[in-house]
Amino acid sequence: MGFEHTSVMPQEVHEHLNLKPGNISVDCTLGGAGHALATIKAILPDGLLIGIDQDLDAIAHAKKVLHPFKKNVQLIHSNFSDLPTILNANGIKGVNSILLDLGFSLNQLKNGNRGFSFNKNEPLDMRMDIRNDLTAFEIINSFEENELVNIFFKFGEEKFSRRIAKRIVETRKNNPIHSSSELSQIITKAIPAKFVYGRRIHPATKIFQALRIAVNKELEKLEMFMEIVPSLLLTGGRLCVISFHSLEDRIVKQAIRRFENGCTCPKGLPVCLCGFVPQLKSIFKKPLVPTKEEINFNPMARSSKLRVAQRV
Ligand SMILES: C[S@@+](CC[C@H](N)C(=O)[O-])C[C@H]1O[C@@H](n2cnc3c(N)ncnc32)[C@H](O)[C@@H]1O
């Protein structure tokens, strides 16, 4: 099956990355390379696009899409939390723009065969980077019940986490749980019927989200990245982050606010003792969201939020 992609908020991202010919621009989450393609066209003839993805399929796809611009593109199979090392290795002191379009791609969901979708019968894997050891199979079949509860509550905000974890542990006593469809059925059975039919979303949605986040350490990597992002941007450089759920958005919002506020000394001190100066300026108070037309055309954009900050 072909590689599918539909970039979220393409115009908004393009406008707020504020791209100019000759820029050094980083796309930390290449996915289907839709944003990357628009970026490279804006920074030609002598700009450089550094494209990162932890999924080798995405890198292979981006190589094809960006082939006509290969002199201006460097593709790297890595986690975006490694960006400081990547820039260092290339002698780059700072960049003009950074894009993070978080979460998973349509291709991973539809053609990944890694158990991202509860609607498919696929092996429980969920690794975006297959070089990592931890899989969803391991979590589901070997983690203690209370560890499962924690993951489901923390990363899925699923109110039936306890019931679901209990049912998983009971089921796996007989046989390991191998597939996404098996897991999806177990979750559906663990939730009281009146809540299954009353939900707007599939009953397995939140648990699948929680597992994906845990397997890929998504929030940990995002937190690490947001801690250092100002040091990677040149003055005036732009950061655009698209998040897809409140756990991600909270990390981005709080980090931008911290770097915007600067000094953390208690109020009333005559002089600043912390030495922490503002490093980012938020471009909008509230995040941008997709238009109704975009959501109709691309339902995956439904819950997305775009935050933009500038290095000061
Ligand atoms: C929503 S898709 C990006 C779509 C892309 N912007 C486009 O225009 O098609 C997210 C991609 O980010 C990658 N990804 C997620 N977290 C990552 C991380 N911490 N480091 C590197 N890549 C990551 C995923 O593998 C996936 O391919």
The ligand as an SDF file (V2000), in Angstrom:
LIG
                    3D

 27 29  0  0  0  0  0  0  0  0999 V2000
    2.1180   13.4400   12.7100 C   0  0  0  0  0  0  0  0  0  0  0  0
    3.4550   12.6620   11.9260 S   0  0  0  0  0  0  0  0  0  0  0  0
    4.2420   13.9870   11.0760 C   0  0  0  0  0  0  0  0  0  0  0  0
    3.5640   14.3470    9.7760 C   0  0  0  0  0  0  0  0  0  0  0  0
    4.3770   15.3040    8.9070 C   0  0  0  0  0  0  0  0  0  0  0  0
    4.5850   16.5890    9.5300 N   0  0  0  0  0  0  0  0  0  0  0  0
    3.7650   15.4940    7.5310 C   0  0  0  0  0  0  0  0  0  0  0  0
    3.6680   16.6330    7.0590 O   0  0  0  0  0  0  0  0  0  0  0  0
    3.3940   14.4820    6.9010 O   0  0  0  0  0  0  0  0  0  0  0  0
    4.5500   12.3560   13.2480 C   0  0  0  0  0  0  0  0  0  0  0  0
    5.8750   11.6940   12.8780 C   0  0  0  0  0  0  0  0  0  0  0  0
    6.7820   12.0210   13.9320 O   0  0  0  0  0  0  0  0  0  0  0  0
    7.5820   10.9140   14.2440 C   0  0  0  0  0  0  0  0  0  0  0  0
    7.9900   11.0990   15.6430 N   0  0  0  0  0  0  0  0  0  0  0  0
    7.1830   11.1630   16.7290 C   0  0  0  0  0  0  0  0  0  0  0  0
    7.9090   11.3840   17.8350 N   0  0  0  0  0  0  0  0  0  0  0  0
    9.2100   11.4780   17.4400 C   0  0  0  0  0  0  0  0  0  0  0  0
   10.4420   11.7070   18.1370 C   0  0  0  0  0  0  0  0  0  0  0  0
   10.4820   11.8750   19.4630 N   0  0  0  0  0  0  0  0  0  0  0  0
   11.5770   11.7620   17.4090 N   0  0  0  0  0  0  0  0  0  0  0  0
   11.5470   11.5860   16.0580 C   0  0  0  0  0  0  0  0  0  0  0  0
   10.4220   11.3490   15.3540 N   0  0  0  0  0  0  0  0  0  0  0  0
    9.2660   11.3010   16.0390 C   0  0  0  0  0  0  0  0  0  0  0  0
    6.6960    9.7210   13.9900 C   0  0  0  0  0  0  0  0  0  0  0  0
    7.4750    8.5790   13.7010 O   0  0  0  0  0  0  0  0  0  0  0  0
    5.8600   10.1860   12.7900 C   0  0  0  0  0  0  0  0  0  0  0  0
    6.4440    9.7750   11.5810 O   0  0  0  0  0  0  0  0  0  0  0  0
  1  2  1  0
  2  3  1  0
  2 10  1  0
  3  4  1  0
  4  5  1  0
  5  6  1  0
  5  7  1  0
  7  8  2  0
  7  9  1  0
 10 11  1  0
 11 12  1  0
 11 26  1  0
 12 13  1  0
 13 14  1  0
 13 24  1  0
 14 15  1  0
 14 23  1  0
 15 16  2  0
 16 17  1  0
 17 18  1  0
 17 23  2  0
 18 19  1  0
 18 20  2  0
 20 21  1  0
 21 22  2  0
 22 23  1  0
 24 25  1  0
 24 26  1  0
 26 27  1  0
M  CHG  2   2   1   9  -1
M  END
$$$$
